[in-house]
Amino acid sequence: YYGQLAFILSKFPADVNTRFTWYNSFTPDSETSSQDLYFERASVLFNVGAVYSQLGCRESHGDKDSLNRAFNYFQQAAGVFGHLQQKIVGECRTQLTTDMSTYMLATLENLMLCQAQECVWHRSVLTRMKDVNIARIATHVAELYEQTTQTASQGSLASTIPNGWIDHLKVKGLYFRAEAQLRKSMDCLANTQYGEEVARLQAAQEYCSQINELVVYDQRWSKLLRAAVLEMVKSQAELVSSNRTRAEHDNDVIYLDTVPAVPSLADISPYKLAQSKVPEVIENPGKFLGSEELGPPLFKGLVPFVIHQAASLYEDRKDQLVNKDLITALDELTADCESVLNSLNLPHALEAIQKPIGLPPNILIGADEIRSEGGYIGIKRLLDTALASNAHATELLATAEKALSDEAREDTQVRQSTTKDVERLESADLTNKFRAEIAKYRDVLQRARESDATIKAQVDTWSKFFALLGSPRDEIERQVPSTTANPITDPQHSQIVGRLQQYMDEVTLMKRERAKSMDKLKRVATEDDITPALNEEMQRLAAMSATPILQFELHQFEDLFAQKLDKYMTWRKYIDEEREAQTELLDSIREANQAFLVARSNHPLLQQREKALSNLESATKRYREASFNLHDGARFYASLEAELQKLKTGCVDFAMARHLEALELLGLSHGETPTDLAQTPEHIGSASAQQQPPPNLVWDPSMPLKYRSPK
C-alpha cells in the first residue's frame, strides 16, 4: 500500500477529496482526519516501522540466529522512523498528531537503535566475546538509552508516551553503565590490573545503587517495570557486590595495588554496531513496482497531475503574453490614435464639410437608441427610481436602528425600575452584530447616494441634448446648422480637405488591418496546445529515470515553455512597426489639419455645425453611460433592499422578544399594560388606575415600558 501510494502521488494532487482518518498510537482518543495523500502515506509508513519493531520483539533472543534477525528488524524499524522524520513528514499538508512529531520520531528511532545494540550485547554474551568488547558494546547501549531518555522528555512527549517507558529507559541506561564497568573489571582482572578492577567495581556498584534507590524508594517504578527487568537488575547488583568484596579482599591481602579514584578512570570507548537502515522497498518503492513485492502500479496510464499543472501554467503565461502584453499594446495604440483624432475634432470637422446638411450615421444610430429608451424622460424616470430606492433603503435602515434604540432604552428602564437583580444580558451585548451591519449598510448607502448624485449632475448637464436626441430625426436636423446656403468653393480648400481625407482613409485602413492581425493572434493563441509537447517531454524524462515513480517538478518544463512562447516574439516586432507607422501618419494628419483649420477659419457657420455634431456625439456617449449605470443601480438597489428588509425584520423581532422578556421579568402577563417606567413611584398607582388596556396586542417599539404598582 505504501508503494502504491508513493506511485499515486506522482499521478494525483495531494488533496483527492477522500478523507483519511488515523488515531494517535499512544493516545487512541486523539483523532486526526485529513484529505492529504501525503498524510496517508506518512501514517502507513509509521505502521510499517511499528511492524518491523514487533518482528524484532517476537524473536526469542535465545540463540544467535534469532538475535541476528531481531538486530536487523530493529535497525530497519529505526531506518523507517528516521526516513519518516527526514523525508516524509515534512511533505504533509495537515497538522499531525504528537506521535509523528519530530521529537517523537527521533525518540522512536533511538529506541529501535537501543534494542538493536542490545541484541548485539546479548549475542556477545552468548558467544563469550572478550570482556573488553562486551564492555564497549554495553557502553554504546547505555549511551543510546540515555539519548532516548533525553529526546523522550522534550516538549509534551513526557505526557504522551505511555507510563513506564521513560522509567524503563532510565533503568536500562543505568543497568548498561553498570554492565560496562563490570565487564571492564573482569578484563582488568585478566590483565592483573587489580587496583583498577576494584575501582571499576566501585563504579558499577554506584550505578546499581542508583537503580536500587529508584526501585526501592519509589514504588511507582516497581509497578511499571517488568518482573524480568527487576530480576535482571537484582542479579547484576548481587554479582557486582560479590565481585567487589572478593576483589577488595584479594587486593588488600595479596596484591596491594593502588586503587585509583573512580572519577579518574578512563572512559570506556563505545563499540557502535547498530545503525538506522531504511529498507530498499521503502526508500525506493518504484524499483519494486511491477514485481511480487508491490504488484503492478495502479493508474499507470494516467497522465500525472503535474502535467495538468504545467499546461495550466503555460496557459497563464501565454494569456499574460498575448492578452495582457501584445493585445493590450495594440489596443493602446488604437486608443492613442482615437485620442489624437478626437483632440483634432476629426472626423467630425470633415463630415461637417463633406455633408453640409443632414446627420452622420453614428449620430443617427445613437439617436435611434436614445429614442427607443424614452429619451430624456426615460433617463429621468430611471434616475428618479434610483433616488426613490435609496430613500426607501434609508428608511428601512432607520427603522431597524430605531427598533434597537427603543429596545436599549426599554432595557435601561427595566433595570432602573426594579430593585431585584435583572438576570439577563444587557442590550449592548446582544446587538453588536446588528449595529455592525447597520454601520456597514449606512456606508454602502452613502456611497450609493454619491454615485447617484454624480449621475444626476451628468443628466442635468446634458438634459438639453438628451431631449433633442430623443426627438424625431427631422427635428434634430433642424437644430444642427447647415452650410448649404454658404458652401466652400475655393479649389485650394478642396485640395486641403482631400489630403486630410486621404490620411483619414489611411487611418481607417490601418485600424482595419490591425483588427485582422489581432484576430489572427488570438486564433494562433487559441490553437496553441502544449499538452502533446508536455507528454513527449514527460516520456523523455521517464526514459531517463530508473524508477516508474517520477516526481516531476514544474521547473523541469521551463525550457519547453520558453521554446513554445518564442513564436510570439515576432509580434513584438510587428507592434514596434505599427507604432512607428502610426506616429508618422498622425504627424501627417496634424500637419494637414493645421492647414485645414486655417482654410476654414473664415467660415463661422461651418465651425458651428462642426461643434454641434461633436456635442451630439458626446451626448450620445453620456446617455449610454448614464443608462448603463442606472440599470446597474436598479439591480443593486433591488438586492440591497432585500438585505435591508431581512435586517429590519431581524431587529424588530429581536426587540419584540426582548420586550416580552421584560414583561415576564416584571411579573406582567402579555395582556397587561405596564405603567410608564419614566414616572416616579408615587405616581405609579394613579397612572395604573387610569390606564386602559390597549385595543390590540401588537407591539410598538416607541411605546414606553410600563408595569403595575406592587400589591
C-alpha positions in Angstrom: 0.0 0.0 0.0 2.9 2.4 0.8 4.5 1.6 -2.6 1.2 2.2 -4.4 0.7 5.5 -2.5 4.2 6.7 -3.5 3.3 6.0 -7.1 -0.2 7.5 -6.9 1.3 10.8 -5.6 3.1 11.2 -8.9 -0.3 11.0 -10.7 -2.8 12.8 -8.4 -2.8 16.0 -6.4 -2.3 15.7 -2.7 -5.9 16.5 -2.0 -8.0 13.9 -3.6 -11.3 14.7 -1.8 -11.1 11.5 0.1 -10.9 11.7 3.9 -8.3 9.6 5.7 -8.7 9.1 9.5 -6.0 7.9 11.8 -5.5 7.8 15.6 -2.6 8.6 17.8 -0.6 5.4 18.6 -0.2 6.3 22.3 -3.5 8.2 22.9 -6.1 6.4 20.8 -8.8 9.0 21.7 -6.8 11.6 19.7 -8.1 11.5 16.1 -6.7 13.2 13.0 -8.7 13.3 9.8 -7.4 14.8 6.5 -7.8 14.6 2.7 -4.0 14.8 2.3 -2.5 11.8 0.5 0.9 12.7 2.0 -0.6 12.3 5.5 -2.0 8.9 4.5 1.4 7.8 3.2 3.1 9.0 6.4 0.6 7.2 8.6 1.1 4.0 6.6 4.8 4.3 6.9 4.6 4.8 10.7 2.8 1.5 10.9 5.4 -0.2 8.7 8.0 1.0 11.3 5.9 -0.4 14.1 5.6 -3.7 12.4 9.4 -4.0 12.0 9.7 -3.3 15.7 7.1 -6.0 16.5 9.0 -8.5 14.4 12.1 -7.7 16.4 10.3 -8.2 19.7 8.8 -11.5 18.6 12.2 -13.2 18.2 13.2 -15.4 21.1 16.6 -13.8 21.6 17.8 -17.1 22.9 20.1 -18.1 20.1 22.5 -16.4 17.7 20.2 -16.6 14.6 17.3 -15.2 16.5 19.4 -12.3 17.8 20.7 -11.6 14.2 17.1 -11.4 12.9 16.0 -9.2 15.7 19.1 -7.0 15.2 18.1 -6.5 11.5 14.4 -5.8 12.3 15.2 -3.2 14.9 17.7 -1.5 12.5 15.1 -1.4 9.8 12.5 0.0 12.2 14.9 2.7 13.1 15.5 3.4 9.4 11.8 3.7 8.7 11.2 6.1 11.6 14.3 8.1 10.6 13.1 8.2 6.9 9.7 9.3 8.1 11.1 12.1 10.1 13.6 13.3 7.5 11.8 12.8 4.2 8.1 12.1 4.6 6.5 14.1 7.4 7.7 17.5 6.0 5.6 17.0 2.9 2.4 16.6 4.9 -0.1 19.4 4.4 -2.1 18.8 7.7 -1.4 19.1 11.4 -0.1 15.8 12.7 -0.7 14.1 16.0 2.2 14.1 18.5 3.2 10.5 17.7 4.5 11.9 14.4 6.2 15.0 15.8 9.9 15.5 15.3 10.8 14.6 18.9 8.6 11.5 18.9 10.0 10.1 15.7 13.6 10.8 16.9 12.7 9.1 20.2 11.3 6.0 18.3 14.3 5.9 16.0 16.7 6.0 19.0 14.6 3.4 20.9 14.9 1.0 17.9 18.7 1.5 17.9 18.8 0.8 21.6 17.2 -2.5 21.1 19.3 -3.3 18.1 22.5 -2.6 20.0 21.2 -4.6 23.0 20.7 -7.5 20.6 24.4 -7.2 19.8 25.2 -7.2 23.5 23.1 -10.4 24.1 24.9 -12.1 21.2 28.3 -11.0 22.5 27.5 -12.5 25.9 26.0 -15.6 24.3 29.1 -16.2 22.1 31.5 -15.4 25.0 33.3 -12.5 23.4 36.1 -10.8 25.2 35.0 -8.9 28.3 36.6 -5.6 27.0 34.5 -5.8 23.8 31.3 -6.6 25.7 32.1 -3.6 27.9 32.4 -1.4 24.8 29.1 -2.7 23.3 27.3 -2.2 26.7 28.7 1.4 26.8 27.0 2.3 23.5 23.8 0.6 24.6 23.8 2.8 27.7 24.5 5.9 25.5 21.6 5.1 23.3 19.2 4.6 26.2 20.3 7.9 27.7 19.9 9.7 24.4 16.4 8.2 24.0 15.5 9.3 27.6 16.6 12.8 26.7 14.5 13.1 23.5 11.5 11.4 25.1 11.5 14.2 27.8 11.3 17.0 25.2 8.1 19.2 24.9 4.9 17.4 25.6 6.2 13.9 24.9 6.5 13.1 28.6 2.7 13.3 28.9 2.2 11.4 25.6 4.5 8.5 25.9 2.9 5.5 27.8 3.6 5.3 31.6 6.7 3.4 32.4 8.6 4.0 29.1 10.8 6.7 30.5 11.3 4.8 33.7 12.3 1.8 31.8 14.7 3.8 29.7 16.4 5.3 32.8 16.8 1.9 34.4 18.2 0.4 31.2 20.7 3.2 30.8 22.0 2.7 34.4 22.0 -1.1 34.0 24.2 -1.0 31.0 26.5 1.6 32.6 27.0 -0.9 35.4 27.4 -3.7 32.9 30.1 -1.9 31.1 32.0 -1.3 34.3 31.5 -4.9 35.5 32.8 -6.3 32.2 35.7 -3.9 32.2 36.6 -5.0 35.8 36.7 -8.6 34.5 39.1 -7.5 31.8 41.3 -5.8 34.4 41.4 -8.9 36.5 42.5 -10.9 33.5 45.2 -8.4 32.8 46.4 -8.2 36.5 45.2 -4.7 36.9 43.8 -5.3 40.4 43.6 -1.7 41.6 41.6 -0.6 38.5 39.4 -3.8 38.9 38.4 -2.6 42.4 37.7 1.0 41.1 35.6 -0.3 38.2 33.5 -2.5 40.5 33.1 0.6 42.8 31.7 2.5 39.8 29.5 -0.4 38.8 28.1 -0.7 42.4 27.4 3.1 42.3 25.2 2.6 39.2 23.5 -0.4 40.9 22.8 1.7 44.0 21.2 4.4 41.8 18.9 1.8 40.3 18.1 0.3 43.8 17.2 3.7 45.2 14.8 4.4 42.3 13.2 1.0 42.5 13.1 0.6 46.3 12.1 4.1 47.4 9.7 4.9 44.6 7.1 2.2 44.5 5.7 3.6 41.2 8.9 2.4 39.5 8.4 -1.1 40.8 4.9 -1.3 39.5 5.8 0.0 36.0 8.9 -2.1 35.4 8.5 -5.7 34.1 9.5 -8.5 36.5 12.2 -9.7 34.1 13.9 -6.3 34.3 13.7 -6.2 38.1 15.2 -9.7 38.2 18.0 -8.7 35.8 18.8 -5.7 37.9 18.8 -7.7 41.1 21.1 -10.4 39.7 23.5 -7.7 38.4 23.6 -6.0 41.8 24.4 -9.3 43.6 27.2 -10.1 41.1 28.8 -6.7 41.4 28.6 -6.8 45.2 30.2 -10.2 45.5 32.9 -9.4 42.9 33.8 -6.2 44.7 34.0 -8.0 48.1 36.3 -10.6 46.6 38.5 -8.0 44.7 38.9 -5.7 47.6 39.9 -8.6 49.9 42.5 -10.0 47.4 43.9 -6.6 46.7 44.2 -5.7 50.4 45.7 -9.1 51.4 47.7 -10.2 48.3 48.2 -7.6 45.6 48.3 -4.3 47.4 47.7 -2.5 44.1 46.8 1.2 44.2 43.1 1.8 43.7 42.5 4.8 41.5 39.6 7.2 42.3 36.5 6.4 40.2 36.4 9.9 38.5 40.0 9.4 37.3 39.1 6.2 35.4 39.5 6.3 31.6 36.2 6.3 29.7 35.2 3.1 28.0 35.1 3.7 24.3 31.8 2.7 22.8 31.5 0.0 20.1 28.8 1.2 17.7 27.3 -1.5 15.7 23.5 -0.6 15.4 22.7 1.8 12.6 19.4 3.0 11.0 18.8 1.2 7.8 16.0 2.2 5.5 14.6 -0.9 3.7 15.2 -0.5 0.0 11.5 -1.2 -0.7 10.7 1.9 1.4 13.5 4.1 0.2 12.9 3.2 -3.5 9.5 1.7 -3.9 9.4 2.4 -7.6 12.1 -0.3 -8.1 9.7 -2.9 -6.8 6.5 -1.8 -8.6 5.5 -4.5 -11.0 7.3 -7.2 -9.0 5.9 -9.6 -6.4 6.7 -7.2 -3.5 4.4 -4.3 -4.5 2.4 -5.6 -7.5 1.6 -3.7 -10.7 1.3 0.1 -10.4 -2.2 1.4 -10.2 -3.3 4.2 -12.7 -0.1 3.6 -14.7 -1.7 5.1 -17.9 -3.0 8.2 -16.1 -1.3 11.5 -17.0 0.4 12.9 -13.9 -1.3 15.8 -12.2 1.8 18.0 -12.6 1.4 17.8 -16.4 -2.1 19.4 -16.0 -0.5 22.0 -13.7 2.2 22.6 -16.3 -0.4 23.0 -19.0 -2.3 25.4 -16.8 0.8 27.4 -16.0 1.7 27.6 -19.7 -1.9 28.9 -20.5 -1.5 31.6 -17.8 1.9 32.7 -19.2 0.5 32.6 -22.8 -2.5 34.6 -21.7 -0.3 37.1 -19.9 1.9 37.5 -23.1 -0.8 37.5 -25.7 -3.7 39.3 -24.0 -2.0 41.4 -21.3 1.1 42.4 -23.3 0.6 42.1 -27.1 -3.2 42.7 -27.4 -3.1 45.4 -24.8 -0.3 47.1 -26.6 -2.2 47.1 -29.9 -5.4 48.3 -28.1 -3.4 51.1 -26.6 -2.1 52.1 -30.0 -5.6 52.3 -31.3 -6.8 54.3 -28.2 -3.9 56.7 -28.7 -4.9 57.2 -32.3 -8.5 57.9 -31.3 -7.4 60.3 -28.6 -5.3 62.3 -31.1 -8.1 62.4 -33.6 -10.7 63.5 -31.0 -8.4 66.3 -29.9 -8.4 67.4 -33.5 -12.2 67.0 -33.8 -11.8 64.5 -36.6 -13.6 63.2 -38.5 -16.4 65.5 -37.3 -14.8 68.5 -38.9 -14.5 66.7 -42.3 -18.1 65.4 -42.0 -19.4 69.0 -41.4 -17.9 70.0 -44.8 -18.4 66.8 -46.8 -22.0 66.5 -45.6 -23.3 70.2 -45.3 -26.8 69.0 -44.4 -28.2 66.1 -42.5 -26.6 64.0 -39.8 -23.7 61.5 -39.8 -24.7 57.8 -39.5 -23.2 57.4 -36.0 -25.4 60.2 -34.6 -28.5 58.8 -36.3 -27.9 55.4 -34.8 -27.3 56.9 -31.4 -30.5 59.0 -31.6 -32.5 55.9 -32.5 -31.2 54.1 -29.5 -32.0 57.0 -27.2 -35.4 57.4 -28.7 -36.1 53.7 -28.1 -35.2 54.1 -24.4 -37.6 57.1 -23.9 -35.1 59.9 -24.4 -34.7 62.4 -21.6 -38.0 61.3 -20.0 -36.8 57.7 -19.9 -33.4 58.5 -18.3 -35.1 60.9 -15.8 -37.5 58.1 -14.8 -34.6 55.8 -14.2 -32.8 58.4 -12.1 -36.0 59.2 -10.1 -36.4 55.4 -9.4 -32.8 55.2 -8.2 -33.2 58.2 -5.8 -36.5 56.7 -4.5 -34.9 53.3 -4.0 -32.1 55.0 -2.0 -34.7 56.8 0.1 -36.6 53.6 0.8 -33.5 51.7 1.7 -32.5 54.5 4.1 -36.0 54.3 5.7 -35.6 50.5 6.2 -32.2 51.1 7.8 -33.6 53.8 10.0 -36.5 51.5 11.1 -34.0 48.8 12.1 -31.9 51.2 14.0 -34.9 52.7 15.8 -36.1 49.3 16.9 -32.7 48.7 18.5 -32.6 52.1 20.1 -36.1 51.7 21.6 -35.1 48.2 22.9 -32.0 49.6 24.5 -34.0 52.4 26.2 -36.5 49.9 27.4 -33.8 47.7 28.8 -32.4 50.6 30.8 -35.8 51.5 32.2 -36.3 47.9 33.3 -33.0 47.9 35.2 -33.7 51.3 36.8 -37.3 50.5 37.8 -36.8 47.3 39.9 -34.8 46.6 43.0 -34.3 42.9 42.0 -31.2 41.8 40.1 -32.2 41.5 36.5 -30.8 38.2 35.2 -30.5 38.9 31.5 -27.8 40.2 29.2 -27.6 43.9 28.6 -28.8 45.2 25.3 -25.4 46.3 24.1 -24.0 42.8 24.5 -26.7 41.4 22.2 -26.9 44.0 19.4 -23.3 44.3 18.4 -23.8 42.2 15.2 -26.9 44.2 14.3 -25.3 47.5 14.8 -22.2 46.4 12.8 -24.4 45.5 9.9 -26.3 48.8 10.2 -23.0 50.7 10.1 -21.9 48.7 7.1 -25.1 49.4 5.1 -25.0 53.1 6.1 -21.6 53.4 4.4 -23.0 51.5 1.4 -26.0 53.8 1.1 -23.7 56.9 1.5 -21.5 55.7 -1.4 -24.6 54.9 -3.5 -26.0 58.5 -2.8 -22.7 60.0 -4.0 -22.8 57.8 -7.2 -26.5 58.8 -7.8 -25.6 62.5 -7.3 -22.8 62.2 -9.9 -25.2 60.6 -12.4 -27.8 63.3 -11.7 -25.3 66.1 -12.3 -24.4 64.4 -15.6 -28.1 64.1 -16.7 -28.8 67.7 -15.7 -25.8 69.0 -17.6 -26.7 67.1 -20.8 -30.5 67.3 -20.4 -31.0 69.6 -23.4 -29.0 67.3 -25.7 -30.8 64.2 -24.3 -34.1 65.8 -25.1 -33.0 66.8 -28.6 -31.7 63.3 -29.4 -35.0 61.8 -28.3 -36.8 63.9 -30.8 -37.6 62.9 -34.4 -34.8 63.0 -37.0 -36.1 66.0 -38.8 -36.2 68.0 -35.6 -32.6 67.1 -34.8 -31.5 68.1 -38.3 -33.3 71.4 -38.0 -31.3 72.1 -34.8 -27.9 71.4 -36.4 -26.6 74.3 -38.5 -26.3 73.7 -42.3 -23.7 75.1 -44.7 -25.7 74.6 -47.9 -26.6 78.2 -48.1 -22.9 79.2 -48.0 -20.8 76.4 -49.5 -17.0 76.5 -49.7 -15.9 76.8 -53.4 -12.2 77.6 -53.0 -10.2 75.0 -55.1 -7.3 75.2 -52.7 -9.6 74.4 -49.8 -10.9 71.4 -51.6 -7.3 70.2 -52.1 -6.6 70.6 -48.4 -9.7 68.7 -47.5 -8.9 65.9 -50.0 -5.4 65.5 -48.5 -6.8 65.3 -44.9 -9.5 62.9 -46.0 -6.8 60.7 -47.6 -4.9 60.5 -44.3 -8.2 59.6 -42.5 -8.8 56.8 -45.0 -5.3 55.5 -44.2 -6.2 55.6 -40.5 -9.3 53.6 -41.3 -7.3 51.1 -43.3 -4.7 50.8 -40.6 -7.2 50.1 -37.9 -9.0 47.5 -40.1 -5.7 45.7 -40.8 -4.7 45.9 -37.2 -8.0 44.3 -36.1 -7.4 41.5 -38.6 -3.9 41.0 -37.1 -5.3 40.9 -33.6 -7.9 38.3 -34.6 -5.1 36.2 -36.2 -3.0 36.5 -33.0 -5.9 35.4 -30.9 -6.6 32.5 -33.2 -3.0 31.3 -33.0 -3.1 31.5 -29.2 -6.4 29.5 -29.1 -5.0 26.8 -31.3 -1.7 26.6 -29.3 -2.0 23.5 -27.2 1.1 22.5 -25.2 -0.3 19.2 -24.0 1.3 16.9 -26.7 4.7 18.6 -26.2 4.3 18.1 -22.4 3.6 14.4 -22.9 6.6 14.0 -25.1 8.8 15.7 -22.5 7.3 13.5 -19.8 8.1 10.4 -21.8 11.7 11.6 -22.4 12.3 12.2 -18.7 10.7 8.9 -17.9 13.0 7.1 -20.2 16.0 8.6 -18.4 14.7 7.5 -15.0 15.4 4.2 -13.4 12.1 4.1 -11.5 8.4 4.4 -12.6 7.8 6.8 -9.7 8.6 10.1 -11.3 8.3 13.2 -9.1 8.0 15.8 -11.8 8.5 19.5 -10.9 7.2 22.4 -12.8 10.7 23.9 -13.3 11.6 20.8 -15.4 9.3 22.2 -18.2 10.8 25.8 -18.2 12.8 25.2 -21.4 9.8 23.8 -23.2 7.7 26.9 -22.1 10.4 29.2 -23.4 10.5 27.3 -26.7 6.7 27.4 -27.2 6.4 31.1 -26.2 9.2 32.2 -28.5 6.9 32.2 -31.6 5.0 35.1 -30.1 8.1 37.3 -30.0 7.7 38.2 -33.7 4.5 40.0 -32.7 6.6 42.4 -30.6 8.4 43.4 -33.8 5.0 43.9 -35.5 3.9 46.2 -32.7 7.0 48.3 -33.0 6.4 48.7 -36.7 2.8 49.6 -36.1 3.8 52.2 -33.5 6.3 53.8 -35.9 3.8 53.9 -38.8 1.0 55.3 -36.7 3.3 58.0 -35.3 4.3 59.1 -38.8 0.7 59.0 -40.0 -0.6 61.1 -37.0 2.2 63.7 -37.6 1.0 64.0 -41.2 -2.6 64.4 -40.0 -1.7 67.1 -37.6 0.1 69.0 -40.4 -2.8 68.6 -42.8 -5.3 69.5 -40.1 -3.4 72.8 -39.3 -3.8 73.8 -43.0 -7.4 72.7 -42.8 -8.1 74.9 -39.8 -6.6 78.0 -41.5 -8.6 77.3 -44.6 -12.0 77.2 -42.8 -11.3 79.9 -40.3 -13.3 82.4 -42.3 -16.4 80.2 -42.4 -18.2 80.5 -38.9 -21.2 78.5 -39.9 -19.0 75.6 -40.6 -17.5 75.8 -37.2 -20.9 75.9 -35.6 -22.0 72.8 -37.5 -18.8 71.0 -36.5 -19.3 71.9 -32.8 -23.0 70.8 -32.9 -22.1 67.4 -34.4 -19.4 67.0 -31.8 -21.7 67.8 -28.9 -24.4 65.4 -30.2 -21.9 62.5 -30.4 -20.6 63.3 -26.9 -24.2 63.4 -25.6 -24.9 60.0 -27.2 -21.9 58.6 -25.2 -23.0 60.2 -22.0 -26.6 58.9 -22.4 -25.3 55.4 -22.8 -23.1 55.7 -19.8 -25.9 57.1 -17.6 -28.3 54.4 -18.9 -25.9 51.6 -18.1 -25.1 52.9 -14.7 -28.8 53.4 -13.8 -29.8 50.0 -14.9 -26.9 48.5 -12.9 -28.0 50.7 -10.0 -31.6 49.3 -10.2 -30.2 45.8 -9.8 -28.0 46.9 -7.0 -30.9 48.5 -5.1 -33.2 45.5 -5.6 -30.6 43.3 -3.9 -29.8 45.9 -1.2 -33.5 46.4 -0.3 -33.9 42.6 0.1 -31.0 42.5 2.5 -32.1 45.6 4.4 -35.7 44.1 4.7 -34.2 41.0 6.3 -32.1 43.1 8.6 -35.1 45.2 9.7 -37.2 42.1 10.3 -34.4 40.7 12.5 -34.0 43.9 14.5 -37.8 44.3 15.1 -38.2 40.6 16.0 -35.3 40.8 18.4 -36.8 44.0 20.0 -40.2 42.3 20.4 -38.7 39.2 22.0 -36.8 41.4 24.5 -40.0 43.4 25.2 -41.9 40.2 26.1 -39.0 39.1 28.2 -39.1 42.4 30.1 -42.8 41.9 30.8 -42.1 38.5 32.2 -39.3 39.8 34.4 -41.6 42.4 35.9 -44.3 39.8 36.6 -46.8 41.1 34.0 -48.8 39.0 31.6 -48.8 39.6 27.9 -52.2 41.3 28.0 -51.4 43.6 30.9 -50.2 47.1 30.3 -47.3 48.2 32.4 -47.1 51.7 33.9 -44.7 54.1 32.3 -41.3 53.5 33.7 -40.4 57.1 33.4 -42.9 58.0 36.1 -41.9 58.5 39.7 -43.0 55.8 42.2 -45.7 58.0 43.9 -47.5 58.5 40.6 -47.5 54.8 39.6 -50.7 53.9 41.5 -52.8 56.7 39.9 -51.4 56.2 36.5 -52.1 52.5 36.7 -55.7 53.1 37.7 -56.3 55.5 34.8 -54.6 53.3 32.2 -56.9 51.4 29.9 -55.9 48.1 28.1 -54.7 48.6 24.6 -57.1 47.8 21.8 -54.7 45.1 20.5 -51.5 43.3 21.4 -49.3 44.4 18.6 -46.1 45.8 20.0 -44.9 49.3 19.1 -41.2 49.9 19.6 -41.9 53.5 20.5 -44.3 52.5 23.3 -42.6 53.1 26.8 -42.5 50.2 29.1 -45.0 50.3 32.0 -45.8 48.0 34.9 -48.4 47.7 37.6 -47.9 49.1 41.1 -46.9 46.5 43.6 -49.7 45.0 45.6 
